[in-house]
């Protein structure tokens, strides 16, 4: 498949980087990698695949690979990057690797400010279940399937499904990642200003989506969520055929009567006067929108409706996206990557709707962007759907030491949230936190939901809580 035999990944523990590394390893390449830190579930998947990786940046460990793959978070002065340049080793960003090894003649790209990961995984699952064997890359780890795969279909209808991130490709390539994927088909979920560090104005952010839409060939297809005002704005630049989905009566594919329970979702999708019933294992009624978009894309490219519905019902979801980690007659434990107050609020609101009579305990650790004093207003009522909020000792993250703003620590964050919520606690020790969760569950007279919300794996606290509750 390639002249390259040894590939080294700088930043291998990123979800996308890890998935690509595993796919390349499976395809027969010798894969090594490095990163500043390792967190489940990516580190676990790398270990399962017996991929050699190490902590820190150590040029002496890199050797003489045929190719170095650079993650977007690595700095331009990363010692391993500097070494690769000095040794004239080929350096590619992971979007360039995807373009080189994964893209097929029919390139489906999922893009938008939200919904990309689930939509990519579901669409890839539907195609895989129907024998199309696509190449795909998912920016998360799906349950029951690989996160990334190099397709093996040798037929005429070659497909790839790639999650199209709008963030920069690498420290030395500021172009959006999705510019490398040359989509013939675009699934567009929503456009709302994000990544202010890269796009300082809303116009700058919208411009990259306008260019994306405009570059879909006339022979291609855009499936777009008509409910979103940002999408309605950018699809005006389309040359390709546009098919819409959403709740609006004007949508080509309209989802209706969404019902949710502890076992998942059930709703209808209408196209004109035709209606089908959809069953899904996914939690959160917002997923009806993602599912409808995938249904529309799959149907428009020729997958039979019965097979699409079968693929939807068998799709298990994404790790750390309302992932149910434990359940018995007294408690359910969820793990979700909700690392901002907005995402935490959305997850807790959905859990409250599903488990109306339960006591909800949120264990929350924000990302660095949600630890600044400037983010304070975003926390107002963010945890209103939780009965108790626990802030653990926050994982130390890299910050700009030259900046004027120092990030909030755990105590400060607890005080901030307590302005609008009375049941907030800061617990410094991990063992103490686990004990508190177990005791709270055992003493509660109500069914209890524990939701771990954050992006850093919680240092084994989820596993320790499960273990103690299982005794």
Buried (B, 14 or more C-beta within 10 A) or exposed (E): EBEBEBBBBBBBBBBBBBBBBBBBBBBEBBBBBBBBBBBBBBBBBBEEBEBBBEEEBEBEBBEEBBBBBBBBBBEEEBBBBBBBEEEEBBBBBBBBBBBBBBBBEBBBBBBBBBBBBBBBBBBBBBBBBBEBBBBBBBBBBBBEBBBBBBBEBEEEEBBBBBBBBBBBBBBEBEEBBBBBBBBBBBBBBBBBBBBEEBBEEBEEBBEBBBBBBEBBEEEBBBBBBBBBEBBBBBBEBBBBEBBBBBBEEEBBBBBEEBEBEEEBBBBBBBBEEEEBEBBBBBBBBBBBBBBBBBBBBBBBBEBEBEBBBBBBEBBBBBBBBBBBBBEEEEBBBBBBBBBBBEBBBBBBBBBBEBBEEBBBBBBBBBBBBBBBEEBBEBBBEBBEBBBBBBBBBBBEBEEEEEEEEEBBBBEBBBEBBBEEBEBBEBBEEBEEBBBBBBEBBEEBEEBBBBBBBBBBBBBEBBBBBBEBBEE
